[in-house]
Structure formats: structure tokens, C-alpha cells
Amino acid sequence: MSEDYGRPIHYTSVQRGTPVYDSEGVAVGEVRRVEDNYAEHILDGFEVLDREGTLRFVDAPEVARTFERAVTLTVTAAELPVLAKPVDRGLGGLGGGNPGGGLLGRLFRR
């Protein structure tokens, strides 16, 4: 990656408008909102406005790293539309993620 992402930061410090890159370094969108599981102090995921203008929810397992000037993903641009569901504004901005993904999904699949 030739992009200078800056130093690593905690996900709660990621700002709206931060560029989002796939696992190959391709720009796929920008952060619109950080979704935090406040009760457990863990990242739930990010709302990302993709290049086509669709607001998507990227679940925490698909987030690789957070930096001052970038968020990197564990998936490619081609995989993003399949894994990152469009945000359903009917849920008050609290949902739209992958209900089978993340920590809770792994715990309840046992």
C-alpha cells in the first residue's frame, strides 16, 4: 500500500469521512458512523458510504485496522456488497449489520 494511513488509532477515534480501503488497498468508501457496543466496549462495525452512494454496515470481523486517515477491511471490494448489508434507517440507525457475524453470531452458533 502506497497510501500513508497515519498511525493506528482506537476505533472510537475514527472520524466521519475517513476513507475506507479493502484488503487490496482499493478505496471503497468513507466512514459515516462508528457503531459501538457500549455495554461490552467492543466495535460493532462501521456505517460506510460506498462509491455507489449506498450506505452500508460493515461488521467488526470485516474491519482489519483503524488508522488516523484510513480504515482497512479484511475483504475485497468485490466481497463488500455481499457482506456489508445496506443500512436500514427504519431501525433508527441501530441495525443493518450481519446478524450472523461478529462475536454474538459466533457465540450463538455453538
N, C-alpha and C positions, 0 to 999 in steps of 0.2 A: 504494500500500500504506500503510495507516494504522498498521501494526504497527511498533514500534521494535525492529529486529533487533539493535541494538548495532553495534559496529564490525566490519569484516571481519577474519577470522582465518584462519590456515592450517588446512587440513582436519585435520591431526593434533591440533589443539587442540579440535575439536568433541567435546562431552561426550555420553555416553549420556543419552537422554531429551530431547535438543534437538528442538524442533518442526521439522517439515519442511513446506514450503509449495510448492504447484505454481506454475506460471508466471503464474497469475492471482491469486496471494496467498491461495489457499484452503488451509487446514490439511489435510494428507493423512496425517499420521502423526508418528512420532518416531524418532529415531536409536537403534538398538540397538547398532550396532558400525560402526567405520570399517575398511574393507578397504584396506590399503596395499600397493603393490608395492614392497617394501623394496629390492629389487635395483636398481630404476630410480628410486626416490624420487618416485613419482607415485601419485596417487589411483587405486585400482582401482574403488572405489564405496562405497556405504553399505548396511548392512542396516537396513531401515526396517520398523517395526511399523506397518502401515496401520490405518485407522479400523475396519476389519472384524476386526482381530486377526490378520491374516496377515502373517508375517514375509517381507519381500520384499528382493531385491537390486536396488538402483538403481545402474546402471553409471555410471562417471565422465562420459561425454558427456551424461548427463541431469542432471548437477549443475551449476547455474548459479553459485552463490556460497555461501560459508560465512561465517557471522557468529557473534558471541558467543551470540546467543539464537535463531538460526534457520539452517536450510539451505534454500536455494531451488533449485527444479528448473527445467529448460528445457521440461518437459512439463506438460500439464494433468492434472487429477485423472482425467478420462475416459481419457487415454492411459496412465496409470500401470499399471493391471493388465495391459495388453498388453505393455509394455516391461519392467516390473520383474518378473522371474520369482520365484516363491516360493523361499525358501532351502531347499536340500536338506541336512538335517542329517546325512545319510548320508555326506557328503563332509567331515565334521569341521568344518563351518562355513567351509570354504575355497572353496566354489563357489556355484553357483546363479545366477551372473550371466549376462549375454548374451554367449555365446561369439563372436558375430559383431560385437560392438560394441567400442568402445574402440580404443586405439592398435594392439594386435596384430591385431584384426579388420581394421582399415583397411590395415595393412601387408601382411597375407596375402591380401587380395582383389585385389592387383595382377595 
